[in-house]
């Protein structure tokens, strides 16, 4: 995975702060390929509780993590009991690596 241990720990901390609750964070997509270069960062944020403003959580976390990794694009996918589950969620769960 093309993140340092420090970055991974900080991403998890930021996700918990922005969501306001404990979360699980998975990295999926091109960042899992250690031979690749560049690319965006794809994150799946798993929440145990329903959320009322998922778009706001995703946008805030994306901005904070982007600043952490030198302005690279960050895509945030949320999974919560009250949100629709799409095939991308299943792929991220299957292929992603938990921080």
C-alpha positions as CSV (number, residue, x, y, z in Angstrom):
1,X,0.0,0.0,0.0
2,X,1.4,3.3,-1.0
3,X,0.9,5.1,2.3
4,X,3.3,5.5,5.2
5,X,2.4,4.1,8.6
6,X,2.1,7.7,9.9
7,X,-0.2,8.7,7.0
8,X,-2.4,5.6,7.6
9,X,-2.7,6.3,11.3
10,X,-3.5,10.0,10.6
11,X,-6.2,9.1,8.0
12,X,-7.9,6.8,10.6
13,X,-7.8,9.6,13.2
14,X,-9.2,12.1,10.7
15,X,-12.0,9.8,9.7
16,X,-13.0,9.3,13.3
17,X,-12.9,13.0,14.0
18,X,-14.9,13.9,11.0
19,X,-17.5,11.2,11.4
20,X,-17.8,11.8,15.2
21,X,-17.8,8.1,15.9
22,X,-15.5,5.1,15.7
23,X,-15.0,3.9,12.1
24,X,-13.2,1.3,10.0
25,X,-11.2,2.6,7.1
26,X,-10.2,0.6,4.0
27,X,-7.9,1.6,1.2
28,X,-8.9,0.2,-2.2
29,X,-8.1,0.8,-5.8
30,X,-4.7,1.7,-7.3
31,X,-3.0,2.7,-4.0
32,X,-2.8,-0.9,-3.1
33,X,-0.4,-1.6,-6.0
34,X,3.1,-0.8,-4.7
35,X,4.6,-0.8,-8.2
36,X,2.2,1.9,-9.5
37,X,2.9,5.6,-9.3
38,X,0.6,8.5,-8.7
39,X,-3.1,8.1,-8.7
40,X,-5.8,9.1,-6.3
41,X,-6.6,7.6,-3.0
42,X,-9.8,5.6,-2.6
43,X,-11.2,5.2,0.9
44,X,-14.1,3.2,2.2
45,X,-15.3,4.5,5.6
46,X,-17.4,2.0,7.5
47,X,-19.8,3.5,10.1
48,X,-21.8,1.4,12.5
49,X,-24.4,4.1,13.1
50,X,-26.7,5.9,10.7
51,X,-25.5,9.3,9.4
52,X,-27.6,12.3,8.6
53,X,-25.2,14.2,6.3
54,X,-23.1,11.7,4.4
55,X,-22.1,14.1,1.6
56,X,-20.7,16.5,4.2
57,X,-18.7,13.8,6.0
58,X,-17.3,12.6,2.7
59,X,-16.4,16.1,1.5
60,X,-14.7,17.2,4.8
61,X,-12.7,14.0,5.0
62,X,-11.7,14.1,1.4
63,X,-10.3,17.7,1.9
64,X,-8.5,16.9,5.1
65,X,-6.8,13.7,3.7
66,X,-6.0,15.5,0.5
67,X,-4.0,18.1,2.4
68,X,-2.3,15.3,4.3
69,X,-1.1,13.6,1.1
70,X,0.2,16.7,-0.7
71,X,-3.0,17.7,-2.6
72,X,-3.7,14.3,-4.3
73,X,-7.3,13.6,-5.1
74,X,-9.1,11.5,-2.4
75,X,-12.4,9.7,-3.1
76,X,-14.4,8.8,0.0
77,X,-17.1,6.1,-0.1
78,X,-19.3,5.8,3.0
79,X,-21.0,2.7,4.3
80,X,-23.6,3.1,7.0
81,X,-26.8,1.2,8.0
82,X,-29.0,3.9,6.5
83,X,-27.1,4.3,3.2
84,X,-27.7,2.4,0.0
85,X,-25.2,-0.3,-0.7
86,X,-23.8,-0.4,-4.2
87,X,-21.5,-2.9,-6.1
88,X,-18.6,-0.5,-5.4
89,X,-19.1,-1.1,-1.7
90,X,-18.8,-4.9,-2.2
91,X,-15.7,-4.5,-4.3
92,X,-14.1,-2.1,-1.8
93,X,-14.8,-4.6,1.1
94,X,-13.5,-7.5,-0.9
95,X,-10.3,-5.9,-2.3
96,X,-9.6,-3.2,0.2
97,X,-7.0,-3.3,3.0
98,X,-8.1,-2.1,6.4
99,X,-6.0,0.6,8.1
